[in-house]
Amino acid sequence: MRVGDILTVDITSVGMDGEGVARVDGFVLFVQGALLGECVKVQITQVKKSFCFAKVIKLLVASNDRVAPACKICFKCGGCEMLHIDYDKQLEIKRQNVKNCLEKQCKREFAVDETVASPKKIGCRNKIQVPISYQEGKLVGGYYAPNSHSIVPFCKQGESGSCLLNSDGMQEILDVFLNYMDNQRITAYDERLHSGLARHLVIRKVDGKFAICVVINGNRLPKYDDLITRLKSLGIEFSLYISPNTRRTNVIMGEKVITLYGEDSLQGEALGVKFLVSPQSFMQINDDVRDMIYSRVGELIRDSGISNVIDAYSGIGIMSNIFAKYADKVYAIEIVPQAIANSQVLANLNGNSDKIINICGDCAEELPKIVSRLSKSIVVLDPPRKGCDTAVLSALLSALPDQIIYVSCNPATLARDVNLLLDKYEPASITPYDMFPNTKHIETLICLKRKQTK
């Protein structure tokens, strides 16, 4: 098997990224854009020891689950890997991926619920982070092609672009920003030379208002009054920020954010809970699905009859305040002092200062202390993609709370962590939620109950 070889193959399974999988002479072929049951002519693009990657040259037999993608760059851009798949089939593929990850890691079978659909299939992202560059002498913004830092543009200087992921209003902001850069001769960042000023435009939409942050390779944004004037012409409510980032790094945001116009934080509301969000705050990317997950967690807490909840990665405290509707006490653990300060502000804003106990410290150290002095408790985990720290999982197995509710955006790290907990806990429910429609990503909510000792 060599790069450039052309083969005709049958797609017999689906990979974790939604790609088609074929097998030829002991080799596994991963074919982006091919679907289960299809026959395709492919060209080998990359060869490894026991597997290789290929691209479709010609579709010979199409699957009934194939649809015409609504975006002409979906196979070039890294944004929508599943846009060519019927939506109901996407949901089933994602459910199966969660099930496969758990069963492969844990060496046992699991009952996984059907994937909960996103109410919005397009335009559902409340935040985008768009790198800015030059192509053919023009300013462009877009997303990186898979496994690269090559930008596939969906907006170009002087042209009106579009991306199906973006919430209403975001594209117009991008177009205005590129026109501002062109008029004021603001240079785009070149990561190879570490030169140029504008690195990324980060836009977050909160209850119809926009937080717009320009990440810059410097300390100031020239002539930003012109940008403010242009943004005002859109008739939107917004705040404008810069985040200086002069490091050679793939990390998007700098260490600080400076307000140029508007409020330092935008106020929003989720499930009746008021919250404040800055450009650096973490928020789930899909408002509708976020609310469905948080509602379900609240129901699990209510139905358990347990009045003490430990929010183990509490961040700025949005979930803690939602949990306070269902519990007598919420212990919010967060290691970042500023996040704990923000959490206290939210507790006061929502009238929950008597219910929420904010604890600044390492979750692995603080969690056992809390559980040991409570007769019953539920721990809620919502870690980043890398999953839980081993020390946190060890602390859980030492403290043995009555229930663990785990919200995960990565089936692989979820399966790894659940496997470590299965000696003492049993899954009561496993439910995938389509936080990221038309992409390979999936959010999963799993409720674990402590096994009864005989």
N, C-alpha and C positions, 0 to 999 in steps of 0.2 A: 504494500500500500504506500503510494507516494503522493506528495503534493502535486496537484494538477490532474491526477487520474480521474476519469469520468466513468461512473457506474450507474446501473439501474438497480434500485433497491426497493424493498417493501418495508414500510414503517410498521413495526410490530409492537411498539410501546411508546410511552411519553416520559421525557426526562423532567427533572425538578424545575427547570426553567421554561417548561412548556414546549420544548423542542421535540421533534420526532426522533425516535431511536430505531436504528436498523442494525442487523448483524450480518457480517460477511467474513467468511473464512476465519472465525475466531476473533475478529475485530468488531468492536462496538463503534458505530457511526452516530454522532450527534448531528442532526440536521435541523438547523434553525428554519422555522417557517413551515415545516412538514408536519402533518397530522397523522394520528393513528389510523391505519387502514389504507393509507395512500400509497401509490406507486409513483416514484419520482426518479428522474435522472439528476444525478448530483455530481459535483466536482469537489474533490478533496482539497481542503484549504490548510489543514494542520494535522500532523501525525505525531502521536505519542506512542508509548511502548505497546499498549494493548487497546488503545482507542484512538479515534481521530474525529475531526470536525469537517463538515461538508456544507456546501450551499446548494440550494435547488437551482438547477438550470432549466428544467422543464417538468411541469406537472403532468403526469400521464394518466393517473386515476385519482380523482379528487374525493375527499371525504364529504359526507353529508353535513358535517359539522363546520365546514369551511364557509366563511362569509367574506365578502369583499371589504377589505379594510378601508375605513373612512379617512385614512391619512396616507398620503403618498410616500412619506419618509419613515413609516413605522418600522421597516426592517433595517433601515440604516441607523436610526436613532435608538438610544438605549431606553426609551421611555415606555413603549407599549408593546411588550413581547407577545401578547395574546390577542391583539386587536383583530386578527384574521380568524378567530375561533368564536363560534356561536356562544353567547353569554352563558346560557345554561350549562354548556359543556365546560366552559372555563371554571364554573363553580364546582363541578364534579372533579375536574382535574386537580383543583386546589385541595378539595377534601381528601382525595386519594393521596396527594403528596404529604399531607399532615399524617395520615394513617400510615403510609409507608415509612416515614421518618421514625415515628414512634415504634413501629413493630420491628424495624431493622435494628434500632438501638436497644430496645428493651427485650427483644427475643420473645414476644408474646403478642396475642391479638388484642385489638382495642376497638370498641364501638365508637365511631366518630359521627357526629350529627352532620346533616346536610349543611353546606356552607350558606350562611345568611347573606343574601344579596345586598349590594349597595343600592339605595334608592336612586342615586344618580350614577349613570354609567360613564358619562363624560362630564368635564367641567367640575370635578368633585374635589380638586386639591385646594386647600386653603393657604398653601405656602408653596412657592417655587424659588429655586436658587439657580439663576441663569448665568453661566460664564459668558463673558464678552470678549470678542476677538475680531480679527480681520480675515476676510476671505475675498480674494480677487480685488483687493483695494477698498472693499466696503466693510463697514462695521456690521457685525452679526451677533446674534444671541441665539442660543439653542441648548441642546443636551449633548453629552458625550456619546459617541458611538460605543458599542459594547467593548469592554476591555481596552479602552484607549483614552487619550486626552484630545482626540480629534473631534471638534464640535460639528454636529449636524444642525445647521441653523433652521429655526422656524420663524425668525424675524430678521430682516435686513434693513440697513439704513435706506430710508426713502421709500420703502415698500411696506404694505400692511400685511403682517403675517398672522399665523394662527397655530395654536396647539390645543388638541382636544382635552388635555389634562387641566388646563388653566381655568380657574373660576372666572366668571364674568368680570370684566374690567381690567384684568391683569395684562392682557395683550396690548390694550391701548396705552397702559403705563410703559410697557417695554418699547413700543413704537416711539412714544414721546421722549423716552430716555435716549434712544439712539439718535434721534434728531437733535436733541440738546448737545450730545457729545460731538456730533458733526459740526454744528454751528459754533460751538465754543472751542473746537479743536482739542477736545479731551481725548487723550490717547488710551487705547485698550492695552491690557496687560499681555505680555509675551513671556510665558513661563520659562522658555528656553534661555532667553536673555535676561530675565528678571527685570524687565523694563516696561514702561507704560503704566498708566494710573488706574483705570477702572478694571477691576478683576471680575466681580460678580454683581448682579443686581438681585437682591433678595426681596421678595414681596410676600407679605402675609395679609390675609383678609380676615378681619374680625368683626362679625355682625355688621357687614356692609362697609366698614372703615378699612383703610389700607395703611399698613406699616411698611414703608419703602426704605430699604437700606442699601447704600452703595458701598461695597467693599473695595477699598482703595489701597494701592501700593504707594502710600504716602501719608501725610498728616492733614491735608486739606483738599477740599473739592472746589476748584475755581468756578466763579460765576454761578454759584448754585441758586442765586436769586432767579436767574433765567429758568432753571429747572422747576423751581417752585411756581413761577408764573405759568409755565406750560402745563404743569399738573393741575393747577387751579382751573385751567380752561376745560378740563375734562368734566368738571362739575362733581368731583368726588371729594369725600372727607378723608384726609390723609395726614400722616406725620412722616417727616423725612429725616433720615439718619445717615451718618457715615460710620464705617467700622474700619479703622486703619489696620492693615495687615501687610507688613513689609517683609515677612518671612518667606523663605523658599519652602513651601509646604502645600500639601493637598487639602489642609484644613481651610474651610471657606472663611469663617468669621474670624476677625481679630479678637484680641483680649478685651477690648472695650468698645462701647457704642456711644456716639456723640449725637445729640439731638440738634438738628439744624432748623426744624420747623415743626410745630405741633406739640403733641404730648409725649412725655418720656415713655409712657405705657398706654396701651389701648384697653378699654374695658369691654368685656364681652360677657355672655351668659350662656351656661350649659345646664340644662335640666333644673333651671331655677336658681343655679349657683352663679354668683357674680365672680368674675376673675379679671386679673390684669395681666397683659401680655406685652413683653418687650421683644425686640428682634432676636434676642438670645434665648428666649424662653422655649422650652420644649412643649409642643402641643401635637396631639394626634392630627394626621393630615386630612382626614375626611370627617367633617363635622357630624354628618348624619350617622355614620357607622360608629364614631366615637360615642355618641349619645346612646346608641343601642347597646354597646358593650358596657358602658357605665351603668345604664339602667339594669342590665342583667346582673352585674356584680351587686348592685343595690338589692335586687330581689333575692339573690343568694344569701346576702347578709341578713335580710329581714326574715327569710324563711328558716334560717338556721336557729333563730332564737338566742343567738350569742350576742351579747351587748358590747363586747370589747373588740375593736378592730385595730390592727397594726398595719399602717401604710408604710411598707418597707423601703420603697424608693419614692418618697413623697414629692420631691421637686418643689414647685411653688405652691402646692397644696390644693389643686383643683379637685382631685379625687378625694382627698381627705374631707373636703367640705361636702361633697356629694354623699360620702359614707356617713357623715354626721346626721343625715336625715334618717338613717336606719339604725344607728348605734348610740349607746349612751356615752361612750368614750372612743376617740380615735387618737391613736399614738402615731404621730407623723415623724418618721426617721429620715433625715437627710444630712449628708456630710458637708454640703456646701453652705456656709454661713449666710450668704446673700439670699439663697433660695429659702432658707428657714425664716429669714426676716420677711420675705415676700409672703410666705405661708401664714405668718402671724397677721400681716395686713389683710389677707383674704379672710382669715378667721374672724377678724373684727368686722370686716365689710359685710359678712354674711351672718353676723350675730352668733357665731359658733366658738367664740373665745373660751367659753366655759366647757365646751365639749372636746375641742382639739388640743392635744398636748404636743407641742413641737419639741423635738429632741434633735439637737445638732451633734452628730457623731457617726461613727462607723456602724453600719447596720449589723455586721457580724458580732460586734461587741454589745450593742444596745438591745438587740432583739431578745436574747436569752434573759436579760435582766427583767424585761417587761413581762414576758410570758411566765416566768417563774413566780411572779406575784399575783397572777390572775388565775381565777378558777377555770375560766374558759376563754378562748380567744380565736380569732380568725386573722391570718396574715395574708395580705394582698401584695403580690409581686408584679411589678410592671417594669422590668429591667430593659436596658438597651439591647441592640441586636446580639451583642456578644453573650447575652444571658446573665445568669447570676454568678457572682463570685463563689468559688468553692467554699470559702469561709462562711458565707451566708447560708449555703445549703447545709454545712456542718452544724451551724448554729440552730437551724430549723430541726435537724434530727436530734439535736441535744435537748432543745426546748420542748418539742412536740406539741405545737398548737393543735387545736381540735380540727381546724380546716385550713387549707392553703388554696387561695385563688390566684392563678398565675395567668397573666396577660402577656402574650409573646408575639413579636413580629418576625420570628425566625424559627421555623419548625425544627431545624437541625439542633439549635442550642436548647430549644424547649425539650426535645427528646432526650438530649444528654442530661439535662437537669432532672427531668421526671424520672429517668432511670435510677438516679441516685436516691430518689425519695420513695421508690416503690417498696422498699423493705418495710417501711412504717406507714405508707399511705396507699390508698386505692382510688383511682379516678372515679368520680361520681358522674361527671359529664365532660365531654370534649366538644367544643363548638368552634368551627372556623367562621370568621367574619371577613367579607370581602372589602377590606379597607382600601384596597388599591385595584379597582376594576381595570381590566385589559392589560394588566401587568402580571408578572410571575409571583408577586408578593402576596402574602396572606397573614392576617392577624388571627390568633387562636386564643380562646378562653377555656381554661381547664380548671375544674374544681376537684381538689383532692381532699378526701376525708381520712382521718387517722384510723388505722385498723384497730379493732377491739382486741385487747389482750385476753387470752383464755385463762 
